[in-house]
Amino acid sequence: MKLDSLSSQLDGIKAQGLYRRRRVVEKIHGANAFSDGRPVVNFCSNDYLGLADHPKVMAAFLHGAEIYGVGSGASHLVTGHGPAHHALEEELAEFTRRERALLFSTGYMANVGVIAALAGQGDWIFEDRLNHASLLDGAMLSGAKLKRYAHADAEALRVLMERSPPKERMVITDGVFSMDGDLAPLPELAVVARQAHACLMVDDAHGLGVVGPTGRGVIEHLGLSATDVPVLVGTLGKAFGTFGAFVAGSHDLIEYLIQRCRPYTYTTALPPAVVEATRASLRLVVEETWRREKLRSLVVRFRSGVGQLGLSLMASHTPIQPILLGGNELALQASQSLLESGFLVAAIRPPTVPEGTARLRVTLSAAHEEQDVDRLLEALARLDVD
């Protein structure tokens, strides 16, 4: 693409209702924020447990900065791997009930790096059609043959695998799908993968901390083991309220990734202060079970209220509650109307979601109160979405 064509390309994006604008959002406390100078209640954050500004998490961050400084200074394999990183990896391994865990600087890098390390030319990767972009990009960058099966359809996966040659194989899926909020059928996928001698990898970015009796994610919720799902990816910037990501699995898996995962080898390690903050948030995820209980109660309240409004709410029982509108401009107009009523709710459009499925992506948090949900429902009732 020539640079002098960028202006016309941007005009085309605008004409399709797909132009993206950044907001300047200043968080005040909990779910209360200012967006472009306007006070709003934030209903599009992934801070599901309300830990991003928890006093203990912030205190741990400040204490970590006092001890270690701000930056880590190098990659993990040079001088960037410190005692805080090592301790958090051990704690994440215990939390996920796996032998070891490995920290990454972002979830995107973790997914791209793990897939490229475990698969390559001549191998086959099978992914859910609605997987996160990082999982799809990781497969394409790996050089392996990528096949996508119908969303959450284990039988479609089985048929695809039966028609593929008996090469090295990976099955890769989100645990909780970030735009629909539904769960992957992991027990069925695990059976299909096992029968095909394939490795099952799950990115549970939106499940860990939230789903399951103790917040250990979709794998706990569905009663699976590390044998069923040998490769588990999680992020720290959602329910944990901080930043970064990790991969958890066997000793050999983690040791192999240390040797062969390029995004791990060639990236500066997470700042130790962020790591210390995450250690504090992990303790809160385990100890403050009321956060999950409150969150589940708010989800039930919201779904009940939306059901009475006649809006098209997707089948999700997680904090991700998408309201399907269809048209791009309709979603943008609805989002703007909610903003004018004091609520920040994102309009999600293609290519993030399939054509014709633009939506409002409402996300609930333990930082919300019942009155916040009730006021949002009142604002939704005033929308003109016909």
C-alpha positions as a Markdown table, in Angstrom:
| # | Residue | x | y | z |
|---|---|---|---|---|
| 1 | Met | 0.0 | 0.0 | 0.0 |
| 2 | Lys | 1.3 | 3.4 | -0.9 |
| 3 | Leu | 1.2 | 6.1 | 1.8 |
| 4 | Asp | -0.6 | 8.5 | -0.5 |
| 5 | Ser | -3.5 | 6.2 | -0.6 |
| 6 | Leu | -4.1 | 6.1 | 3.1 |
| 7 | Ser | -6.5 | 9.0 | 3.1 |
| 8 | Ser | -8.9 | 7.3 | 0.7 |
| 9 | Gln | -8.5 | 4.0 | 2.6 |
| 10 | Leu | -9.6 | 5.9 | 5.8 |
| 11 | Asp | -12.6 | 7.4 | 4.0 |
| 12 | Gly | -13.7 | 3.9 | 3.0 |
| 13 | Ile | -13.4 | 2.7 | 6.6 |
| 14 | Lys | -15.6 | 5.6 | 7.7 |
| 15 | Ala | -18.2 | 5.0 | 5.0 |
| 16 | Gln | -18.7 | 1.4 | 6.3 |
| 17 | Gly | -19.2 | 2.6 | 9.9 |
| 18 | Leu | -16.0 | 0.8 | 10.9 |
| 19 | Tyr | -13.9 | 3.8 | 11.9 |
| 20 | Arg | -12.4 | 3.5 | 15.4 |
| 21 | Arg | -11.8 | 6.5 | 17.6 |
| 22 | Arg | -9.8 | 6.4 | 20.8 |
| 23 | Arg | -11.4 | 7.8 | 24.0 |
| 24 | Val | -9.4 | 9.5 | 26.7 |
| 25 | Val | -10.8 | 7.7 | 29.8 |
| 26 | Glu | -9.8 | 8.7 | 33.3 |
| 27 | Lys | -10.7 | 6.3 | 36.0 |
| 28 | Ile | -11.8 | 7.9 | 39.3 |
| 29 | His | -12.7 | 4.9 | 41.5 |
| 30 | Gly | -14.2 | 1.5 | 40.8 |
| 31 | Ala | -16.5 | 1.7 | 37.8 |
| 32 | Asn | -16.7 | 5.5 | 37.9 |
| 33 | Ala | -14.8 | 7.3 | 35.2 |
| 34 | Phe | -14.5 | 10.4 | 33.0 |
| 35 | Ser | -14.6 | 9.8 | 29.2 |
| 36 | Asp | -13.5 | 12.8 | 27.2 |
| 37 | Gly | -14.3 | 15.0 | 30.2 |
| 38 | Arg | -17.8 | 13.5 | 30.8 |
| 39 | Pro | -18.6 | 11.6 | 34.0 |
| 40 | Val | -19.7 | 8.0 | 33.2 |
| 41 | Val | -20.2 | 4.6 | 34.7 |
| 42 | Asn | -17.9 | 2.2 | 32.8 |
| 43 | Phe | -19.6 | -0.8 | 31.5 |
| 44 | Cys | -16.9 | -1.9 | 29.0 |
| 45 | Ser | -13.9 | -2.7 | 31.2 |
| 46 | Asn | -12.5 | -6.2 | 31.6 |
| 47 | Asp | -11.7 | -5.4 | 35.2 |
| 48 | Tyr | -14.2 | -8.1 | 36.2 |
| 49 | Leu | -13.4 | -8.3 | 39.9 |
| 50 | Gly | -12.7 | -4.6 | 40.5 |
| 51 | Leu | -9.1 | -5.2 | 41.5 |
| 52 | Ala | -7.3 | -2.6 | 39.3 |
| 53 | Asp | -7.5 | 0.1 | 42.0 |
| 54 | His | -7.7 | -2.1 | 45.1 |
| 55 | Pro | -5.7 | -0.5 | 47.9 |
| 56 | Lys | -3.6 | -3.7 | 48.5 |
| 57 | Val | -2.8 | -4.0 | 44.8 |
| 58 | Met | -1.7 | -0.4 | 44.5 |
| 59 | Ala | 0.3 | -0.6 | 47.7 |
| 60 | Ala | 2.1 | -3.7 | 46.4 |
| 61 | Phe | 2.9 | -1.9 | 43.1 |
| 62 | Leu | 4.4 | 1.1 | 45.0 |
| 63 | His | 6.3 | -1.2 | 47.3 |
| 64 | Gly | 7.7 | -3.1 | 44.3 |
| 65 | Ala | 8.8 | 0.1 | 42.6 |
| 66 | Glu | 10.6 | 1.2 | 45.8 |
| 67 | Ile | 12.5 | -2.1 | 45.9 |
| 68 | Tyr | 13.1 | -2.9 | 42.2 |
| 69 | Gly | 12.6 | 0.4 | 40.4 |
| 70 | Val | 10.2 | 0.9 | 37.5 |
| 71 | Gly | 11.6 | -1.3 | 34.6 |
| 72 | Ser | 13.0 | -4.8 | 34.6 |
| 73 | Gly | 15.9 | -3.7 | 32.4 |
| 74 | Ala | 16.1 | -6.7 | 30.1 |
| 75 | Ser | 14.5 | -9.9 | 28.9 |
| 76 | His | 14.0 | -12.9 | 31.3 |
| 77 | Leu | 17.0 | -14.7 | 29.8 |
| 78 | Val | 19.4 | -11.8 | 30.4 |
| 79 | Thr | 18.9 | -10.0 | 33.7 |
| 80 | Gly | 15.1 | -9.3 | 33.7 |
| 81 | His | 14.0 | -12.3 | 35.6 |
| 82 | Gly | 13.9 | -11.4 | 39.3 |
| 83 | Pro | 12.6 | -12.9 | 42.6 |
| 84 | Ala | 9.2 | -11.3 | 42.1 |
| 85 | His | 8.8 | -12.9 | 38.6 |
| 86 | His | 9.9 | -16.3 | 40.0 |
| 87 | Ala | 7.6 | -16.1 | 42.9 |
| 88 | Leu | 4.6 | -15.2 | 40.8 |
| 89 | Glu | 5.2 | -18.0 | 38.4 |
| 90 | Glu | 5.2 | -20.5 | 41.2 |
| 91 | Glu | 2.0 | -19.0 | 42.6 |
| 92 | Leu | 0.3 | -19.1 | 39.2 |
| 93 | Ala | 1.3 | -22.7 | 38.8 |
| 94 | Glu | -0.2 | -23.5 | 42.2 |
| 95 | Phe | -3.4 | -21.5 | 41.3 |
| 96 | Thr | -3.9 | -23.3 | 38.0 |
| 97 | Arg | -2.9 | -26.7 | 39.6 |
| 98 | Arg | -0.1 | -27.2 | 37.1 |
| 99 | Glu | 3.6 | -28.1 | 37.4 |
| 100 | Arg | 4.9 | -24.7 | 36.2 |
| 101 | Ala | 3.9 | -21.3 | 34.8 |
| 102 | Leu | 5.8 | -18.9 | 32.5 |
| 103 | Leu | 5.2 | -15.1 | 32.5 |
| 104 | Phe | 4.8 | -13.1 | 29.2 |
| 105 | Ser | 4.5 | -9.4 | 28.7 |
| 106 | Thr | 1.1 | -9.6 | 27.0 |
| 107 | Gly | -1.5 | -12.1 | 26.2 |
| 108 | Tyr | -1.1 | -11.5 | 22.5 |
| 109 | Met | 2.6 | -12.3 | 22.7 |
| 110 | Ala | 1.9 | -15.4 | 24.8 |
| 111 | Asn | -0.6 | -16.8 | 22.2 |
| 112 | Val | 1.5 | -16.0 | 19.2 |
| 113 | Gly | 4.7 | -17.3 | 20.9 |
| 114 | Val | 3.3 | -20.6 | 22.3 |
| 115 | Ile | 1.6 | -21.6 | 19.0 |
| 116 | Ala | 4.7 | -20.8 | 16.9 |
| 117 | Ala | 6.9 | -22.7 | 19.3 |
| 118 | Leu | 4.7 | -25.8 | 19.3 |
| 119 | Ala | 3.6 | -25.9 | 15.6 |
| 120 | Gly | 5.2 | -25.2 | 12.3 |
| 121 | Gln | 5.3 | -26.1 | 8.6 |
| 122 | Gly | 3.8 | -29.6 | 8.0 |
| 123 | Asp | 1.7 | -29.4 | 11.2 |
| 124 | Trp | -2.1 | -28.8 | 11.4 |
| 125 | Ile | -3.9 | -26.4 | 13.7 |
| 126 | Phe | -7.7 | -26.5 | 14.3 |
| 127 | Glu | -9.3 | -23.4 | 15.7 |
| 128 | Asp | -12.8 | -22.2 | 16.7 |
| 129 | Arg | -14.1 | -19.8 | 14.1 |
| 130 | Leu | -14.7 | -17.1 | 16.8 |
| 131 | Asn | -11.3 | -17.4 | 18.5 |
| 132 | His | -9.5 | -14.3 | 19.5 |
| 133 | Ala | -7.3 | -12.6 | 16.9 |
| 134 | Ser | -4.1 | -13.5 | 18.7 |
| 135 | Leu | -4.9 | -17.2 | 18.4 |
| 136 | Leu | -5.6 | -16.9 | 14.7 |
| 137 | Asp | -2.6 | -14.8 | 14.1 |
| 138 | Gly | -0.4 | -17.2 | 16.0 |
| 139 | Ala | -1.5 | -20.1 | 13.8 |
| 140 | Met | -1.0 | -18.1 | 10.6 |
| 141 | Leu | 2.5 | -17.0 | 11.7 |
| 142 | Ser | 3.5 | -20.5 | 12.7 |
| 143 | Gly | 3.4 | -21.7 | 9.1 |
| 144 | Ala | 1.2 | -24.6 | 10.0 |
| 145 | Lys | -2.0 | -25.4 | 8.1 |
| 146 | Leu | -4.9 | -23.7 | 9.7 |
| 147 | Lys | -8.5 | -25.1 | 9.7 |
| 148 | Arg | -11.4 | -23.3 | 11.4 |
| 149 | Tyr | -14.4 | -25.3 | 12.7 |
| 150 | Ala | -17.9 | -24.0 | 13.3 |
| 151 | His | -18.2 | -22.1 | 16.6 |
| 152 | Ala | -18.3 | -24.3 | 19.7 |
| 153 | Asp | -19.0 | -27.4 | 17.5 |
| 154 | Ala | -17.0 | -30.4 | 18.6 |
| 155 | Glu | -18.6 | -32.6 | 16.0 |
| 156 | Ala | -17.5 | -30.2 | 13.2 |
| 157 | Leu | -14.0 | -30.4 | 14.7 |
| 158 | Arg | -14.1 | -34.2 | 14.6 |
| 159 | Val | -15.2 | -34.2 | 10.9 |
| 160 | Leu | -12.4 | -31.8 | 10.0 |
| 161 | Met | -9.8 | -33.8 | 11.8 |
| 162 | Glu | -11.0 | -37.0 | 10.2 |
| 163 | Arg | -10.5 | -35.4 | 6.8 |
| 164 | Ser | -7.0 | -34.2 | 7.6 |
| 165 | Pro | -3.7 | -36.2 | 7.2 |
| 166 | Pro | -2.3 | -37.8 | 10.4 |
| 167 | Lys | 0.3 | -35.0 | 11.0 |
| 168 | Glu | 1.2 | -33.3 | 14.3 |
| 169 | Arg | -2.0 | -31.5 | 15.4 |
| 170 | Met | -3.1 | -28.8 | 17.8 |
| 171 | Val | -6.7 | -27.9 | 18.8 |
| 172 | Ile | -6.9 | -24.3 | 20.0 |
| 173 | Thr | -9.8 | -22.4 | 21.6 |
| 174 | Asp | -10.8 | -19.6 | 23.8 |
| 175 | Gly | -12.3 | -20.7 | 27.2 |
| 176 | Val | -14.7 | -17.8 | 27.4 |
| 177 | Phe | -15.3 | -16.1 | 24.0 |
| 178 | Ser | -14.5 | -12.4 | 24.5 |
| 179 | Met | -17.3 | -11.0 | 22.2 |
| 180 | Asp | -20.1 | -13.6 | 22.8 |
| 181 | Gly | -19.4 | -14.4 | 26.4 |
| 182 | Asp | -20.2 | -18.1 | 26.0 |
| 183 | Leu | -18.0 | -21.1 | 27.0 |
| 184 | Ala | -16.2 | -23.5 | 24.8 |
| 185 | Pro | -17.5 | -27.1 | 25.0 |
| 186 | Leu | -14.2 | -28.2 | 26.5 |
| 187 | Pro | -15.2 | -31.7 | 27.6 |
| 188 | Glu | -16.3 | -32.6 | 24.1 |
| 189 | Leu | -13.3 | -30.9 | 22.5 |
| 190 | Ala | -10.9 | -32.7 | 24.9 |
| 191 | Val | -12.4 | -36.1 | 23.8 |
| 192 | Val | -12.0 | -35.2 | 20.1 |
| 193 | Ala | -8.4 | -34.0 | 20.6 |
| 194 | Arg | -7.5 | -37.1 | 22.6 |
| 195 | Gln | -8.9 | -39.5 | 20.0 |
| 196 | Ala | -6.9 | -37.6 | 17.3 |
| 197 | His | -3.7 | -37.6 | 19.3 |
| 198 | Ala | -3.8 | -33.8 | 19.2 |
| 199 | Cys | -2.7 | -31.2 | 21.8 |
| 200 | Leu | -5.5 | -29.1 | 23.2 |
| 201 | Met | -4.6 | -25.4 | 24.0 |
| 202 | Val | -7.1 | -23.1 | 25.8 |
| 203 | Asp | -6.8 | -19.4 | 26.2 |
| 204 | Asp | -8.9 | -18.7 | 29.3 |
| 205 | Ala | -8.2 | -15.0 | 29.4 |
| 206 | His | -11.8 | -14.1 | 30.3 |
| 207 | Gly | -12.4 | -17.1 | 32.6 |
| 208 | Leu | -9.6 | -17.2 | 35.1 |
| 209 | Gly | -10.5 | -15.4 | 38.3 |
| 210 | Val | -14.2 | -15.3 | 37.4 |
| 211 | Val | -15.5 | -18.7 | 36.3 |
| 212 | Gly | -15.4 | -21.8 | 38.5 |
| 213 | Pro | -16.1 | -22.3 | 42.3 |
| 214 | Thr | -12.7 | -20.9 | 43.2 |
| 215 | Gly | -12.1 | -18.7 | 40.2 |
| 216 | Arg | -9.7 | -21.1 | 38.5 |
| 217 | Gly | -11.5 | -20.7 | 35.2 |
| 218 | Val | -13.4 | -22.7 | 32.7 |
| 219 | Ile | -11.3 | -25.8 | 33.2 |
| 220 | Glu | -12.3 | -25.9 | 36.9 |
| 221 | His | -15.9 | -25.1 | 36.1 |
| 222 | Leu | -16.2 | -28.0 | 33.6 |
| 223 | Gly | -14.2 | -30.5 | 35.8 |
| 224 | Leu | -11.3 | -31.0 | 33.5 |
| 225 | Ser | -7.6 | -31.7 | 34.3 |
| 226 | Ala | -4.2 | -30.7 | 33.1 |
| 227 | Thr | -4.2 | -34.0 | 31.2 |
| 228 | Asp | -7.3 | -32.9 | 29.3 |
| 229 | Val | -5.9 | -29.4 | 28.6 |
| 230 | Pro | -2.1 | -29.6 | 28.6 |
| 231 | Val | -1.6 | -26.0 | 27.5 |
| 232 | Leu | -3.3 | -23.2 | 29.4 |
| 233 | Val | -2.9 | -19.5 | 28.7 |
| 234 | Gly | -4.2 | -16.7 | 31.0 |
| 235 | Thr | -3.9 | -13.0 | 31.1 |
| 236 | Leu | -3.4 | -10.7 | 34.0 |
| 237 | Gly | -5.0 | -7.5 | 32.7 |
| 238 | Lys | -8.6 | -8.7 | 33.1 |
| 239 | Ala | -9.9 | -10.3 | 36.3 |
| 240 | Phe | -6.5 | -9.8 | 38.0 |
| 241 | Gly | -6.6 | -6.1 | 37.3 |
| 242 | Thr | -2.9 | -5.6 | 36.4 |
| 243 | Phe | -0.9 | -6.4 | 33.2 |
| 244 | Gly | 0.8 | -9.3 | 31.4 |
| 245 | Ala | 0.1 | -13.0 | 30.8 |
| 246 | Phe | 1.2 | -16.5 | 31.5 |
| 247 | Val | 1.3 | -20.0 | 30.2 |
| 248 | Ala | 0.8 | -22.9 | 32.6 |
| 249 | Gly | 1.5 | -26.6 | 32.0 |
| 250 | Ser | 4.0 | -29.4 | 32.5 |
| 251 | His | 7.7 | -28.9 | 33.5 |
| 252 | Asp | 8.8 | -30.0 | 30.0 |
| 253 | Leu | 6.3 | -27.6 | 28.3 |
| 254 | Ile | 7.6 | -24.6 | 30.2 |
| 255 | Glu | 11.2 | -25.6 | 29.8 |
| 256 | Tyr | 10.8 | -26.0 | 26.0 |
| 257 | Leu | 9.1 | -22.6 | 25.7 |
| 258 | Ile | 12.0 | -21.0 | 27.6 |
| 259 | Gln | 14.3 | -22.5 | 25.0 |
| 260 | Arg | 12.2 | -22.0 | 21.8 |
| 261 | Cys | 9.6 | -19.3 | 22.3 |
| 262 | Arg | 10.9 | -16.2 | 20.5 |
| 263 | Pro | 8.4 | -13.6 | 22.0 |
| 264 | Tyr | 9.6 | -14.8 | 25.4 |
| 265 | Thr | 13.3 | -14.8 | 24.6 |
| 266 | Tyr | 13.4 | -11.4 | 22.9 |
| 267 | Thr | 11.0 | -9.3 | 25.0 |
| 268 | Thr | 11.8 | -7.2 | 28.1 |
| 269 | Ala | 10.3 | -8.8 | 31.2 |
| 270 | Leu | 7.4 | -7.3 | 33.0 |
| 271 | Pro | 8.2 | -4.5 | 35.4 |
| 272 | Pro | 8.8 | -6.1 | 38.9 |
| 273 | Ala | 6.3 | -3.6 | 40.4 |
| 274 | Val | 3.6 | -4.9 | 38.1 |
| 275 | Val | 4.5 | -8.4 | 39.1 |
| 276 | Glu | 4.2 | -7.6 | 42.8 |
| 277 | Ala | 0.9 | -6.0 | 42.2 |
| 278 | Thr | -0.3 | -9.1 | 40.5 |
| 279 | Arg | 0.9 | -11.3 | 43.4 |
| 280 | Ala | -1.4 | -9.2 | 45.7 |
| 281 | Ser | -4.3 | -9.4 | 43.3 |
| 282 | Leu | -3.9 | -13.2 | 43.0 |
| 283 | Arg | -4.2 | -13.5 | 46.8 |
| 284 | Leu | -7.4 | -11.4 | 46.6 |
| 285 | Val | -8.8 | -13.6 | 43.8 |
| 286 | Val | -8.4 | -16.6 | 46.1 |
| 287 | Glu | -9.5 | -14.9 | 49.4 |
| 288 | Glu | -12.3 | -12.5 | 48.5 |
| 289 | Thr | -14.8 | -15.0 | 47.1 |
| 290 | Trp | -17.6 | -12.4 | 47.6 |
| 291 | Arg | -16.4 | -10.6 | 44.5 |
| 292 | Arg | -17.4 | -13.6 | 42.3 |
| 293 | Glu | -20.6 | -14.0 | 44.2 |
| 294 | Lys | -21.5 | -10.3 | 43.7 |
| 295 | Leu | -20.5 | -10.4 | 40.0 |
| 296 | Arg | -22.8 | -13.5 | 39.4 |
| 297 | Ser | -25.6 | -11.7 | 41.1 |
| 298 | Leu | -25.2 | -8.7 | 38.9 |
| 299 | Val | -25.2 | -10.8 | 35.8 |
| 300 | Val | -28.5 | -12.4 | 36.8 |
| 301 | Arg | -30.0 | -9.0 | 37.6 |
| 302 | Phe | -28.9 | -7.6 | 34.2 |
| 303 | Arg | -30.1 | -10.5 | 32.2 |
| 304 | Ser | -33.4 | -10.5 | 33.9 |
| 305 | Gly | -33.8 | -6.8 | 33.2 |
| 306 | Val | -32.8 | -6.9 | 29.6 |
| 307 | Gly | -35.1 | -9.9 | 29.0 |
| 308 | Gln | -38.0 | -7.6 | 30.0 |
| 309 | Leu | -36.9 | -5.0 | 27.4 |
| 310 | Gly | -37.2 | -7.2 | 24.4 |
| 311 | Leu | -33.6 | -6.6 | 23.4 |
| 312 | Ser | -31.6 | -9.4 | 21.7 |
| 313 | Leu | -29.3 | -10.6 | 24.5 |
| 314 | Met | -26.8 | -13.3 | 23.6 |
| 315 | Ala | -26.6 | -16.6 | 25.5 |
| 316 | Ser | -23.9 | -15.7 | 28.1 |
| 317 | His | -23.8 | -16.2 | 31.8 |
| 318 | Thr | -20.4 | -14.6 | 32.2 |
| 319 | Pro | -19.7 | -10.9 | 32.9 |
| 320 | Ile | -19.6 | -10.4 | 29.1 |
| 321 | Gln | -23.2 | -9.5 | 28.1 |
| 322 | Pro | -23.5 | -8.7 | 24.4 |
| 323 | Ile | -26.7 | -7.0 | 23.0 |
| 324 | Leu | -26.9 | -7.9 | 19.3 |
| 325 | Leu | -28.0 | -5.0 | 17.1 |
| 326 | Gly | -26.8 | -6.0 | 13.7 |
| 327 | Gly | -25.9 | -2.8 | 11.9 |
| 328 | Asn | -22.7 | -0.9 | 12.4 |
| 329 | Glu | -24.3 | 2.5 | 12.5 |
| 330 | Leu | -27.0 | 1.3 | 14.8 |
| 331 | Ala | -24.5 | 0.0 | 17.3 |
| 332 | Leu | -22.5 | 3.3 | 17.1 |
| 333 | Gln | -25.7 | 5.4 | 17.6 |
| 334 | Ala | -26.8 | 3.2 | 20.6 |
| 335 | Ser | -23.3 | 3.5 | 22.2 |
| 336 | Gln | -23.4 | 7.3 | 21.7 |
| 337 | Ser | -26.9 | 7.5 | 23.3 |
| 338 | Leu | -25.8 | 5.6 | 26.3 |
| 339 | Leu | -22.8 | 7.9 | 26.6 |
| 340 | Glu | -25.1 | 10.9 | 26.7 |
| 341 | Ser | -27.0 | 9.1 | 29.5 |
| 342 | Gly | -23.8 | 8.6 | 31.5 |
| 343 | Phe | -22.7 | 5.1 | 30.5 |
| 344 | Leu | -19.6 | 3.9 | 28.7 |
| 345 | Val | -20.6 | 0.9 | 26.6 |
| 346 | Ala | -18.5 | -0.2 | 23.6 |
| 347 | Ala | -20.0 | -0.7 | 20.1 |
| 348 | Ile | -18.3 | -3.8 | 18.7 |
| 349 | Arg | -18.2 | -4.0 | 14.9 |
| 350 | Pro | -16.5 | -6.1 | 12.2 |
| 351 | Pro | -13.8 | -7.4 | 11.8 |
| 352 | Thr | -13.9 | -8.0 | 15.6 |
| 353 | Val | -17.2 | -9.8 | 15.1 |
| 354 | Pro | -18.8 | -11.3 | 11.9 |
| 355 | Glu | -20.5 | -9.1 | 9.4 |
| 356 | Gly | -24.1 | -8.3 | 10.4 |
| 357 | Thr | -23.5 | -8.9 | 14.1 |
| 358 | Ala | -22.5 | -5.5 | 15.4 |
| 359 | Arg | -23.4 | -5.2 | 19.1 |
| 360 | Leu | -23.2 | -3.4 | 22.4 |
| 361 | Arg | -20.7 | -5.3 | 24.6 |
| 362 | Val | -21.8 | -4.7 | 28.1 |
| 363 | Thr | -19.3 | -6.0 | 30.7 |
| 364 | Leu | -20.1 | -6.2 | 34.4 |
| 365 | Ser | -17.8 | -5.9 | 37.3 |
| 366 | Ala | -17.8 | -6.5 | 41.0 |
| 367 | Ala | -17.0 | -2.7 | 41.1 |
| 368 | His | -20.6 | -2.0 | 40.0 |
| 369 | Glu | -23.5 | -1.7 | 42.3 |
| 370 | Glu | -27.1 | -2.8 | 41.8 |
| 371 | Gln | -28.2 | 0.8 | 41.2 |
| 372 | Asp | -25.6 | 1.1 | 38.4 |
| 373 | Val | -27.1 | -1.9 | 36.7 |
| 374 | Asp | -30.7 | -0.6 | 37.2 |
| 375 | Arg | -29.8 | 2.8 | 35.8 |
| 376 | Leu | -28.2 | 1.2 | 32.7 |
| 377 | Leu | -31.3 | -0.8 | 32.2 |
| 378 | Glu | -33.4 | 2.4 | 32.3 |
| 379 | Ala | -31.0 | 3.9 | 29.7 |
| 380 | Leu | -31.3 | 0.8 | 27.5 |
| 381 | Ala | -35.1 | 1.0 | 27.6 |
| 382 | Arg | -34.9 | 4.5 | 26.1 |
| 383 | Leu | -32.8 | 3.3 | 23.1 |
| 384 | Asp | -34.4 | 3.4 | 19.6 |
| 385 | Val | -32.9 | 0.3 | 18.0 |
| 386 | Asp | -35.7 | -0.6 | 15.6 |
